[in-house]
Amino acid sequence: MLAYTIFRRKTKKARLAEIIHMAGLESRTNRLTVELSGGWRQRLALGCAIIHKPPLLFLDEPTSGVDPVARRIFWDLIYQMASQGTTVFYHHPLYG
């Protein structure tokens, strides 16, 4: 049982590091969420949503209130996830 617990702990740490890297949050790990800009908060929220590797992801206005550069980076992350097999549904006001 101890070996399993150690394995799970290492797996969780590895997944957390993977999510932080994917979202580009390495330099912001010691900041509170309230201190992050809108774009960084959206990336953090995406990381929280995918930490358990869901096969299906629903996003509601994922880039609202985000500047154009952060929006492009965010969509690149979503496209990357889709290319790796995650089905992504999103709602945007322009698309009804």
The first five atom37 places (N, CA, C, CB, O) and aatype in JSON, in Angstrom:
{
  "aatype": [12, 10, 0, 18, 16, 9, 13, 1, 1, 11, 16, 11, 11, 0, 1, 10, 0, 6, 9, 9, 8, 12, 0, 7, 10, 6, 15, 1, 16, 2, 1, 10, 16, 19, 6, 10, 15, 7, 7, 17, 1, 5, 1, 10, 0, 10, 7, 4, 0, 9, 9, 8, 11, 14, 14, 10, 10, 13, 10, 3, 6, 14, 16, 15, 7, 19, 3, 14, 19, 0, 1, 1, 9, 13, 17, 3, 10, 9, 18, 5, 12, 0, 15, 5, 7, 16, 16, 19, 13, 18, 8, 8, 14, 10, 18, 7],
  "atom_mask": [
    [1, 1, 1, 1, 1],
    [1, 1, 1, 1, 1],
    [1, 1, 1, 1, 1],
    [1, 1, 1, 1, 1],
    [1, 1, 1, 1, 1],
    [1, 1, 1, 1, 1],
    [1, 1, 1, 1, 1],
    [1, 1, 1, 1, 1],
    [1, 1, 1, 1, 1],
    [1, 1, 1, 1, 1],
    [1, 1, 1, 1, 1],
    [1, 1, 1, 1, 1],
    [1, 1, 1, 1, 1],
    [1, 1, 1, 1, 1],
    [1, 1, 1, 1, 1],
    [1, 1, 1, 1, 1],
    [1, 1, 1, 1, 1],
    [1, 1, 1, 1, 1],
    [1, 1, 1, 1, 1],
    [1, 1, 1, 1, 1],
    [1, 1, 1, 1, 1],
    [1, 1, 1, 1, 1],
    [1, 1, 1, 1, 1],
    [1, 1, 1, 0, 1],
    [1, 1, 1, 1, 1],
    [1, 1, 1, 1, 1],
    [1, 1, 1, 1, 1],
    [1, 1, 1, 1, 1],
    [1, 1, 1, 1, 1],
    [1, 1, 1, 1, 1],
    [1, 1, 1, 1, 1],
    [1, 1, 1, 1, 1],
    [1, 1, 1, 1, 1],
    [1, 1, 1, 1, 1],
    [1, 1, 1, 1, 1],
    [1, 1, 1, 1, 1],
    [1, 1, 1, 1, 1],
    [1, 1, 1, 0, 1],
    [1, 1, 1, 0, 1],
    [1, 1, 1, 1, 1],
    [1, 1, 1, 1, 1],
    [1, 1, 1, 1, 1],
    [1, 1, 1, 1, 1],
    [1, 1, 1, 1, 1],
    [1, 1, 1, 1, 1],
    [1, 1, 1, 1, 1],
    [1, 1, 1, 0, 1],
    [1, 1, 1, 1, 1],
    [1, 1, 1, 1, 1],
    [1, 1, 1, 1, 1],
    [1, 1, 1, 1, 1],
    [1, 1, 1, 1, 1],
    [1, 1, 1, 1, 1],
    [1, 1, 1, 1, 1],
    [1, 1, 1, 1, 1],
    [1, 1, 1, 1, 1],
    [1, 1, 1, 1, 1],
    [1, 1, 1, 1, 1],
    [1, 1, 1, 1, 1],
    [1, 1, 1, 1, 1],
    [1, 1, 1, 1, 1],
    [1, 1, 1, 1, 1],
    [1, 1, 1, 1, 1],
    [1, 1, 1, 1, 1],
    [1, 1, 1, 0, 1],
    [1, 1, 1, 1, 1],
    [1, 1, 1, 1, 1],
    [1, 1, 1, 1, 1],
    [1, 1, 1, 1, 1],
    [1, 1, 1, 1, 1],
    [1, 1, 1, 1, 1],
    [1, 1, 1, 1, 1],
    [1, 1, 1, 1, 1],
    [1, 1, 1, 1, 1],
    [1, 1, 1, 1, 1],
    [1, 1, 1, 1, 1],
    [1, 1, 1, 1, 1],
    [1, 1, 1, 1, 1],
    [1, 1, 1, 1, 1],
    [1, 1, 1, 1, 1],
    [1, 1, 1, 1, 1],
    [1, 1, 1, 1, 1],
    [1, 1, 1, 1, 1],
    [1, 1, 1, 1, 1],
    [1, 1, 1, 0, 1],
    [1, 1, 1, 1, 1],
    [1, 1, 1, 1, 1],
    [1, 1, 1, 1, 1],
    [1, 1, 1, 1, 1],
    [1, 1, 1, 1, 1],
    [1, 1, 1, 1, 1],
    [1, 1, 1, 1, 1],
    [1, 1, 1, 1, 1],
    [1, 1, 1, 1, 1],
    [1, 1, 1, 1, 1],
    [1, 1, 1, 0, 1]
  ],
  "atom_positions": [
    [[0.82, -1.19, 0.0], [0.0, 0.0, 0.0], [0.87, 1.26, 0.0], [-0.94, -0.01, 1.2], [0.52, 2.24, -0.65]],
    [[1.97, 1.24, 0.7], [2.86, 2.4, 0.75], [3.42, 2.71, -0.63], [4.01, 2.15, 1.75], [3.49, 3.87, -1.02]],
    [[3.81, 1.67, -1.37], [4.35, 1.89, -2.71], [3.31, 2.54, -3.62], [4.83, 0.56, -3.32], [3.64, 3.42, -4.41]],
    [[2.05, 2.11, -3.51], [0.96, 2.69, -4.3], [0.76, 4.16, -3.95], [-0.34, 1.9, -4.09], [0.56, 5.0, -4.83]],
    [[0.81, 4.48, -2.67], [0.64, 5.86, -2.22], [1.77, 6.74, -2.76], [0.61, 5.93, -0.68], [1.51, 7.86, -3.21]],
    [[2.98, 6.25, -2.72], [4.13, 7.01, -3.24], [3.98, 7.2, -4.74], [5.46, 6.28, -2.91], [4.26, 8.29, -5.26]],
    [[3.55, 6.14, -5.46], [3.34, 6.23, -6.9], [2.3, 7.3, -7.23], [2.92, 4.87, -7.47], [2.5, 8.12, -8.13]],
    [[1.17, 7.28, -6.51], [0.11, 8.26, -6.76], [0.59, 9.68, -6.49], [-1.12, 7.96, -5.89], [0.26, 10.61, -7.23]],
    [[1.37, 9.85, -5.43], [1.89, 11.18, -5.1], [2.8, 11.68, -6.22], [2.66, 11.15, -3.75], [2.71, 12.84, -6.62]],
    [[3.67, 10.81, -6.73], [4.57, 11.2, -7.82], [3.78, 11.49, -9.09], [5.62, 10.1, -8.09], [4.09, 12.43, -9.82]],
    [[2.75, 10.69, -9.35], [1.92, 10.9, -10.53], [1.19, 12.23, -10.45], [0.92, 9.75, -10.68], [1.11, 12.96, -11.44]],
    [[0.65, 12.55, -9.28], [-0.04, 13.83, -9.11], [0.91, 15.0, -9.3], [-0.68, 13.9, -7.72], [0.57, 15.99, -9.95]],
    [[2.11, 14.9, -8.74], [3.09, 15.98, -8.89], [3.49, 16.15, -10.34], [4.33, 15.72, -8.02], [3.64, 17.27, -10.82]],
    [[3.67, 15.03, -11.04], [4.05, 15.09, -12.45], [2.94, 15.72, -13.28], [4.36, 13.68, -12.99], [3.22, 16.54, -14.17]],
    [[1.68, 15.37, -13.01], [0.56, 15.94, -13.75], [0.44, 17.43, -13.46], [-0.76, 15.21, -13.38], [0.18, 18.22, -14.37]],
    [[0.61, 17.82, -12.21], [0.56, 19.23, -11.86], [1.65, 20.02, -12.59], [0.72, 19.41, -10.34], [1.39, 21.1, -13.12]],
    [[2.86, 19.48, -12.63], [3.96, 20.13, -13.35], [3.64, 20.23, -14.85], [5.28, 19.36, -13.13], [3.95, 21.23, -15.49]],
    [[3.03, 19.2, -15.39], [2.64, 19.2, -16.81], [1.61, 20.29, -17.1], [2.08, 17.81, -17.21], [1.72, 21.0, -18.1]],
    [[0.63, 20.42, -16.24], [-0.41, 21.45, -16.41], [0.18, 22.85, -16.28], [-1.54, 21.25, -15.37], [-0.14, 23.73, -17.08]],
    [[1.02, 23.05, -15.29], [1.66, 24.36, -15.1], [2.49, 24.74, -16.33], [2.56, 24.36, -13.83], [2.46, 25.88, -16.77]],
    [[3.21, 23.77, -16.86], [4.01, 24.01, -18.07], [3.11, 24.31, -19.27], [4.92, 22.8, -18.36], [3.37, 25.25, -20.02]],
    [[2.07, 23.5, -19.46], [1.16, 23.67, -20.58], [0.54, 25.08, -20.56], [0.05, 22.61, -20.53], [0.42, 25.71, -21.61]],
    [[0.18, 25.55, -19.4], [-0.45, 26.86, -19.28], [0.56, 28.0, -19.22], [-1.32, 26.9, -18.04], [0.17, 29.17, -19.24]],
    [[1.85, 27.69, -19.16], [2.87, 28.72, -19.1], [2.91, 29.45, -17.78], [0.0, 0.0, 0.0], [3.29, 30.62, -17.72]],
    [[2.53, 28.78, -16.7], [2.42, 29.41, -15.39], [3.64, 29.17, -14.48], [1.19, 28.91, -14.69], [3.58, 29.43, -13.28]],
    [[4.74, 28.7, -15.04], [5.91, 28.38, -14.21], [6.38, 29.55, -13.35], [7.04, 27.91, -15.08], [6.75, 29.37, -12.19]],
    [[6.37, 30.74, -13.91], [6.87, 31.9, -13.16], [5.81, 32.5, -12.24], [7.36, 32.96, -14.14], [6.07, 33.5, -11.56]],
    [[4.63, 31.9, -12.22], [3.54, 32.47, -11.42], [3.0, 31.5, -10.37], [2.41, 32.91, -12.32], [1.9, 31.7, -9.86]],
    [[3.74, 30.48, -10.03], [3.25, 29.46, -9.1], [3.11, 29.97, -7.67], [4.17, 28.28, -9.11], [2.37, 29.38, -6.89]],
    [[3.78, 31.04, -7.31], [3.69, 31.57, -5.95], [2.74, 32.76, -5.83], [5.07, 31.98, -5.47], [2.72, 33.45, -4.81]],
    [[1.95, 32.99, -6.87], [1.01, 34.11, -6.85], [-0.4, 33.61, -6.54], [1.02, 34.85, -8.19], [-0.77, 32.49, -6.87]],
    [[-1.16, 34.48, -5.9], [-2.57, 34.18, -5.68], [-3.34, 34.41, -6.98], [-3.14, 35.05, -4.54], [-2.95, 35.23, -7.81]],
    [[-4.42, 33.69, -7.15], [-5.22, 33.83, -8.36], [-5.69, 35.27, -8.56], [-6.41, 32.9, -8.3], [-5.72, 35.76, -9.69]],
    [[-6.06, 35.94, -7.49], [-6.55, 37.31, -7.58], [-5.48, 38.26, -8.15], [-6.98, 37.8, -6.19], [-5.82, 39.32, -8.66]],
    [[-4.23, 37.9, -8.07], [-3.14, 38.73, -8.58], [-2.88, 38.51, -10.07], [-1.87, 38.45, -7.8], [-2.1, 39.25, -10.68]],
    [[-3.51, 37.5, -10.67], [-3.29, 37.18, -12.08], [-4.21, 38.01, -12.96], [-3.51, 35.69, -12.34], [-5.31, 38.38, -12.56]],
    [[-3.75, 38.3, -14.18], [-4.59, 39.0, -15.15], [-5.65, 38.04, -15.68], [-3.73, 39.59, -16.32], [-5.6, 36.84, -15.4]],
    [[-6.59, 38.57, -16.45], [-7.67, 37.75, -16.99], [-7.19, 36.58, -17.83], [0.0, 0.0, 0.0], [-7.71, 35.47, -17.71]],
    [[-6.19, 36.82, -18.67], [-5.67, 35.75, -19.51], [-5.02, 34.63, -18.71], [0.0, 0.0, 0.0], [-5.21, 33.45, -19.01]],
    [[-4.26, 35.01, -17.69], [-3.61, 34.0, -16.85], [-4.64, 33.24, -16.03], [-2.57, 34.66, -15.92], [-4.49, 32.04, -15.79]],
    [[-5.68, 33.93, -15.6], [-6.74, 33.24, -14.85], [-7.46, 32.22, -15.73], [-7.76, 34.27, -14.31], [-7.8, 31.12, -15.28]],
    [[-7.68, 32.59, -16.99], [-8.33, 31.65, -17.9], [-7.46, 30.42, -18.14], [-8.64, 32.34, -19.24], [-7.97, 29.31, -18.2]],
    [[-6.16, 30.62, -18.27], [-5.25, 29.48, -18.43], [-5.26, 28.6, -17.19], [-3.82, 29.96, -18.73], [-5.26, 27.37, -17.29]],
    [[-5.26, 29.23, -16.03], [-5.33, 28.47, -14.78], [-6.64, 27.68, -14.71], [-5.21, 29.41, -13.56], [-6.64, 26.51, -14.32]],
    [[-7.74, 28.31, -15.08], [-9.03, 27.62, -15.06], [-9.03, 26.44, -16.03], [-10.17, 28.59, -15.42], [-9.58, 25.38, -15.71]],
    [[-8.43, 26.62, -17.19], [-8.33, 25.51, -18.15], [-7.5, 24.38, -17.55], [-7.71, 25.99, -19.48], [-7.87, 23.21, -17.68]],
    [[-6.4, 24.72, -16.92], [-5.57, 23.7, -16.27], [-6.33, 22.92, -15.21], [0.0, 0.0, 0.0], [-6.21, 21.7, -15.12]],
    [[-7.12, 23.63, -14.42], [-7.94, 22.96, -13.39], [-8.97, 22.04, -14.03], [-8.65, 24.0, -12.51], [-9.25, 20.96, -13.51]],
    [[-9.52, 22.46, -15.17], [-10.55, 21.67, -15.84], [-9.99, 20.39, -16.46], [-11.22, 22.49, -16.91], [-10.71, 19.4, -16.6]],
    [[-8.72, 20.41, -16.84], [-8.17, 19.25, -17.55], [-7.19, 18.43, -16.73], [-7.49, 19.7, -18.8], [-6.57, 17.51, -17.25]],
    [[-7.05, 18.74, -15.46], [-6.05, 18.04, -14.65], [-6.31, 16.54, -14.58], [-6.02, 18.62, -13.25], [-5.37, 15.75, -14.43]],
    [[-7.56, 16.13, -14.69], [-7.89, 14.7, -14.63], [-8.01, 14.07, -16.02], [-9.2, 14.51, -13.88], [-8.5, 12.95, -16.15]],
    [[-7.56, 14.78, -17.06], [-7.54, 14.31, -18.45], [-8.92, 13.87, -18.94], [-6.57, 13.16, -18.59], [-9.11, 12.72, -19.31]],
    [[-9.88, 14.79, -18.94], [-11.22, 14.41, -19.39], [-11.25, 14.17, -20.9], [-12.24, 15.5, -19.0], [-10.55, 14.86, -21.65]],
    [[-12.04, 13.22, -21.36], [-12.15, 13.0, -22.8], [-13.04, 14.04, -23.47], [-12.68, 11.61, -23.07], [-13.01, 14.21, -24.69]],
    [[-13.85, 14.74, -22.66], [-14.82, 15.71, -23.15], [-14.73, 16.97, -22.29], [-16.26, 15.14, -23.15], [-14.69, 16.88, -21.06]],
    [[-14.7, 18.12, -22.94], [-14.55, 19.39, -22.22], [-15.55, 20.4, -22.75], [-13.1, 19.93, -22.34], [-15.61, 20.64, -23.95]],
    [[-16.33, 20.99, -21.85], [-17.28, 22.05, -22.2], [-16.74, 23.37, -21.69], [-18.7, 21.76, -21.62], [-16.4, 23.49, -20.51]],
    [[-16.65, 24.36, -22.56], [-16.15, 25.68, -22.18], [-17.2, 26.73, -22.52], [-14.81, 26.0, -22.9], [-17.74, 26.73, -23.63]],
    [[-17.5, 27.6, -21.59], [-18.49, 28.65, -21.79], [-17.77, 29.99, -21.88], [-19.53, 28.67, -20.65], [-17.24, 30.49, -20.89]],
    [[-17.75, 30.56, -23.06], [-17.07, 31.83, -23.33], [-15.65, 31.82, -22.76], [-17.87, 33.0, -22.73], [-15.33, 32.65, -21.9]],
    [[-14.8, 30.91, -23.2], [-13.48, 30.75, -22.6], [-12.54, 31.93, -22.74], [-12.84, 29.57, -23.17], [-11.59, 32.05, -21.97]],
    [[-12.79, 32.8, -23.71], [-11.85, 33.91, -23.89], [-12.5, 35.27, -23.69], [-11.25, 33.85, -25.26], [-11.94, 36.28, -24.13]],
    [[-13.65, 35.32, -23.04], [-14.28, 36.62, -22.8], [-13.44, 37.42, -21.8], [-15.73, 36.46, -22.28], [-12.99, 36.88, -20.79]],
    [[-13.25, 38.67, -22.09], [-12.49, 39.55, -21.2], [-10.99, 39.34, -21.26], [0.0, 0.0, 0.0], [-10.27, 39.76, -20.36]],
    [[-10.51, 38.69, -22.31], [-9.08, 38.39, -22.44], [-8.52, 39.2, -23.62], [-8.83, 36.86, -22.65], [-9.17, 39.32, -24.65]],
    [[-7.32, 39.73, -23.46], [-6.71, 40.52, -24.53], [-6.4, 39.63, -25.74], [-5.43, 41.23, -24.03], [-6.3, 38.41, -25.59]],
    [[-6.23, 40.21, -26.93], [-6.04, 39.43, -28.16], [-4.84, 38.47, -28.13], [-5.88, 40.36, -29.31], [-4.93, 37.36, -28.66]],
    [[-3.74, 38.87, -27.54], [-2.56, 37.99, -27.48], [-2.85, 36.78, -26.6], [-1.33, 38.76, -26.96], [-2.57, 35.65, -26.98]],
    [[-3.4, 37.02, -25.42], [-3.75, 35.92, -24.51], [-4.82, 35.02, -25.14], [-4.24, 36.48, -23.16], [-4.8, 33.81, -24.95]],
    [[-5.74, 35.62, -25.89], [-6.79, 34.85, -26.56], [-6.17, 33.87, -27.56], [-7.78, 35.8, -27.28], [-6.57, 32.71, -27.62]],
    [[-5.2, 34.34, -28.33], [-4.56, 33.48, -29.33], [-3.83, 32.32, -28.64], [-3.56, 34.29, -30.19], [-3.92, 31.18, -29.09]],
    [[-3.12, 32.61, -27.56], [-2.4, 31.58, -26.81], [-3.39, 30.57, -26.23], [-1.56, 32.2, -25.68], [-3.14, 29.36, -26.27]],
    [[-4.5, 31.06, -25.71], [-5.51, 30.19, -25.12], [-6.09, 29.25, -26.17], [-6.63, 31.01, -24.48], [-6.23, 28.05, -25.93]],
    [[-6.42, 29.8, -27.35], [-6.96, 28.94, -28.41], [-5.92, 27.94, -28.9], [-7.45, 29.8, -29.58], [-6.27, 26.82, -29.26]],
    [[-4.67, 28.33, -28.93], [-3.62, 27.37, -29.29], [-3.61, 26.2, -28.32], [-2.24, 28.06, -29.31], [-3.44, 25.05, -28.73]],
    [[-3.79, 26.46, -27.03], [-3.85, 25.4, -26.02], [-5.05, 24.49, -26.27], [-3.93, 26.0, -24.61], [-4.94, 23.26, -26.17]],
    [[-6.18, 25.09, -26.61], [-7.38, 24.3, -26.88], [-7.19, 23.43, -28.12], [-8.6, 25.21, -27.06], [-7.56, 22.26, -28.12]],
    [[-6.62, 24.0, -29.18], [-6.36, 23.22, -30.4], [-5.39, 22.07, -30.12], [-5.8, 24.13, -31.5], [-5.54, 20.98, -30.67]],
    [[-4.4, 22.32, -29.29], [-3.44, 21.28, -28.93], [-4.15, 20.13, -28.21], [-2.32, 21.87, -28.04], [-3.89, 18.97, -28.5]],
    [[-5.03, 20.46, -27.28], [-5.78, 19.43, -26.55], [-6.66, 18.64, -27.52], [-6.65, 20.06, -25.43], [-6.74, 17.42, -27.44]],
    [[-7.31, 19.34, -28.44], [-8.18, 18.67, -29.41], [-7.37, 17.72, -30.3], [-8.93, 19.71, -30.28], [-7.83, 16.63, -30.64]],
    [[-6.17, 18.14, -30.67], [-5.34, 17.28, -31.51], [-4.84, 16.05, -30.76], [-4.16, 18.06, -32.05], [-4.42, 15.06, -31.37]],
    [[-4.88, 16.11, -29.42], [-4.46, 14.97, -28.61], [-5.63, 14.09, -28.2], [-3.72, 15.46, -27.37], [-5.47, 13.18, -27.38]],
    [[-6.82, 14.36, -28.76], [-7.95, 13.48, -28.53], [-9.05, 13.98, -27.62], [0.0, 0.0, 0.0], [-10.06, 13.29, -27.44]],
    [[-8.9, 15.16, -27.04], [-9.96, 15.71, -26.19], [-11.02, 16.36, -27.08], [-9.38, 16.73, -25.17], [-10.7, 17.17, -27.94]],
    [[-12.27, 16.0, -26.86], [-13.37, 16.63, -27.58], [-13.73, 17.91, -26.84], [-14.62, 15.67, -27.71], [-14.01, 17.89, -25.64]],
    [[-13.73, 19.03, -27.56], [-13.97, 20.33, -26.93], [-15.22, 20.97, -27.52], [-12.75, 21.26, -27.1], [-15.31, 21.16, -28.74]],
    [[-16.17, 21.3, -26.67], [-17.35, 22.07, -27.05], [-17.21, 23.43, -26.38], [-18.69, 21.35, -26.63], [-16.84, 23.52, -25.21]],
    [[-17.52, 24.47, -27.12], [-17.46, 25.79, -26.52], [-18.64, 26.64, -26.96], [-16.14, 26.49, -26.88], [-19.21, 26.43, -28.03]],
    [[-18.98, 27.59, -26.12], [-20.04, 28.55, -26.43], [-19.41, 29.92, -26.5], [-21.18, 28.51, -25.36], [-18.6, 30.3, -25.66]],
    [[-19.79, 30.63, -27.52], [-19.33, 32.0, -27.71], [-20.54, 32.82, -28.11], [-18.18, 32.1, -28.78], [-21.35, 32.34, -28.9]],
    [[-20.71, 34.03, -27.6], [-21.89, 34.82, -27.91], [-22.15, 35.01, -29.41], [-21.77, 36.17, -27.26], [-23.3, 35.1, -29.83]],
    [[-21.08, 35.07, -30.21], [-21.27, 35.27, -31.65], [-21.85, 34.05, -32.34], [-19.95, 35.64, -32.3], [-22.42, 34.14, -33.42]],
    [[-21.69, 32.89, -31.7], [-22.14, 31.64, -32.32], [-23.43, 31.12, -31.71], [-21.08, 30.59, -32.2], [-23.83, 29.99, -31.98]],
    [[-24.08, 31.92, -30.91], [-25.39, 31.6, -30.4], [-25.42, 30.74, -29.22], [0.0, 0.0, 0.0], [-26.49, 30.41, -28.72]]
  ]
}
